[in-house]
C-alpha cells in the first residue's frame, strides 16, 4: 500500500512543475525571469518547510495527522486552481502519444536545452548529496542529534527562496548565463565549507545558505533560458529538463550514500564538489561551442 501510494504521489506531484511554463506563458519576455523566480520561490518554500511542518505535526498529533492535513490542503488547492487561476489555450494539436515521442526530438534539436538539463541535473545531484547524508552526520559524534534537527535545517534553507528576486532581476538585466556561472561557483564553495564543518553546526548553517541560494538562482535562470527556446512547446521543453533534473537528484542521493559509507563525511563533500565541477564543465562547454561557431 505504501509503495502504491508513493507511486501515485510521484506521478501526480509533477503537476507542480507545470507552474513554471504556465507562468512563462502568461508573462511578457522582459518579466519572464521575475515570474519564474516567484513560482520557484513558492516551490522551494514548499519543499523545505514541508519537512519541518511534518515533523512538528507528527510529534504533537501523530504521523497519521500529517496525511490528514495533506488531504485537506490538496482539496483546498484543487478548489483554488479551478476557481482562481486563468485559463490557457493548448499550443499543440498533437495527440498525447506523439507529444511524448516529440520529447526526444526536442532534446536532439535544442543543444542549449541539453546543456541546461545536464547543468541542472549535476547541480541538483550535488544538492541531493548533502541532504541525503546530513541526517547521518548529525546522528553521529560529535552531534548526536535526531532527524528533527535535520528537518530544521530546511528552515535555514528558506534563505534560498529569498535569492529568487535577486536572481530573476539579474537574469532579466544581464542574462541568465551570468547567474548560472555565479551559482555554480557558490555551490562548489559550499561543499568546501561543508568539508571543514564536519564538527561545526555554524559551518553547516553557512554552507546550507550558500547551497540553497546557489541552487535556487541556477534553477530560475536555467528555466528562464529554456522557456525562451521554443515558446510553443514550453511544457515539453520543461519536461525534458525536469526529467533530467530529477534523475540527477536520484543519482546524487545514491552517490552521496555510497560515498558516506565508504569514505565518511569528507567523501560525501568531495562527491558534491565533483558534481559541481560537472555542472561547471557543462556550462563552460556551451560557451566554448558558441565562441567556436562565431
Order of alpha helices (4+ residues) and beta strands (2+ residues): alpha-alpha-alpha-alpha-alpha-alpha-alpha-alpha-alpha-alpha-alpha
